[in-house]
Amino acid sequence: MLALLPADPATDRLLGALADTSTVWIAGAGPRCAKTAAAAVKALARIGSVTALAELARLSRQVTHPLVRKRIDPVLSAALRS
């Protein structure tokens, strides 16, 4: 639902922090919630503002989980082509 709101840099930063926190590795259990991180990345991609793309670029440098990386890389590639 956040992706449907008007663009706000605070929302973009909040979604980026959510994705970052959700991929933190818990010993013996894996990432906290990779699906939540993937949903936050999808919301950032739908927003498409400069701040959202900056958050995606930051996440692409920090996140190593394959599901989340699979969502980030195509969005950044499409933004570079535009």
C-alpha positions as a Python dict, from the first residue, in 0.01 Angstrom:
ca = {
    (1, 'M'): (0, 0, 0),
    (2, 'L'): (291, 237, 62),
    (3, 'A'): (382, 224, -306),
    (4, 'L'): (46, 380, -391),
    (5, 'L'): (108, 688, -175),
    (6, 'P'): (261, 1007, -313),
    (7, 'A'): (640, 998, -327),
    (8, 'D'): (798, 1091, 4),
    (9, 'P'): (1169, 1049, 82),
    (10, 'A'): (1088, 937, 437),
    (11, 'T'): (878, 650, 301),
    (12, 'D'): (1160, 548, 69),
    (13, 'R'): (1411, 544, 354),
    (14, 'L'): (1169, 348, 573),
    (15, 'L'): (1119, 82, 305),
    (16, 'G'): (1495, 60, 254),
    (17, 'A'): (1549, 14, 626),
    (18, 'L'): (1277, -252, 636),
    (19, 'A'): (1442, -445, 353),
    (20, 'D'): (1781, -411, 519),
    (21, 'T'): (1657, -529, 859),
    (22, 'S'): (1459, -815, 709),
    (23, 'T'): (1770, -967, 551),
    (24, 'V'): (1977, -971, 871),
    (25, 'W'): (2102, -1325, 920),
    (26, 'I'): (1997, -1501, 1242),
    (27, 'A'): (2235, -1779, 1345),
    (28, 'G'): (2077, -2117, 1290),
    (29, 'A'): (1761, -1976, 1131),
    (30, 'G'): (1862, -1775, 824),
    (31, 'P'): (1739, -1428, 729),
    (32, 'R'): (1471, -1267, 944),
    (33, 'C'): (1215, -1251, 662),
    (34, 'A'): (1333, -1250, 303),
    (35, 'K'): (976, -1222, 173),
    (36, 'T'): (925, -898, 362),
    (37, 'A'): (1251, -764, 219),
    (38, 'A'): (1142, -864, -133),
    (39, 'A'): (808, -689, -81),
    (40, 'A'): (985, -371, 35),
    (41, 'V'): (1207, -383, -273),
    (42, 'K'): (901, -426, -494),
    (43, 'A'): (738, -123, -329),
    (44, 'L'): (1054, 84, -386),
    (45, 'A'): (1056, -22, -749),
    (46, 'R'): (693, 83, -792),
    (47, 'I'): (758, 422, -632),
    (48, 'G'): (1047, 487, -870),
    (49, 'S'): (1154, 821, -723),
    (50, 'V'): (1516, 932, -706),
    (51, 'T'): (1527, 852, -334),
    (52, 'A'): (1375, 508, -394),
    (53, 'L'): (1636, 431, -659),
    (54, 'A'): (1909, 550, -422),
    (55, 'E'): (1778, 311, -157),
    (56, 'L'): (1775, 28, -411),
    (57, 'A'): (2134, 110, -506),
    (58, 'R'): (2234, 106, -139),
    (59, 'L'): (2057, -227, -89),
    (60, 'S'): (2225, -376, -394),
    (61, 'R'): (2564, -315, -230),
    (62, 'Q'): (2460, -457, 110),
    (63, 'V'): (2209, -738, 54),
    (64, 'T'): (2339, -1083, -31),
    (65, 'H'): (2019, -1288, -11),
    (66, 'P'): (1945, -1433, -360),
    (67, 'L'): (1566, -1371, -355),
    (68, 'V'): (1611, -1005, -269),
    (69, 'R'): (1902, -955, -511),
    (70, 'K'): (1687, -1108, -785),
    (71, 'R'): (1433, -829, -726),
    (72, 'I'): (1683, -542, -700),
    (73, 'D'): (1908, -601, -1001),
    (74, 'P'): (1644, -579, -1281),
    (75, 'V'): (1496, -260, -1136),
    (76, 'L'): (1833, -87, -1125),
    (77, 'S'): (1918, -207, -1475),
    (78, 'A'): (1589, -69, -1609),
    (79, 'A'): (1648, 262, -1433),
    (80, 'L'): (1993, 294, -1589),
    (81, 'R'): (1851, 231, -1935),
    (82, 'S'): (1587, 503, -1891),
}
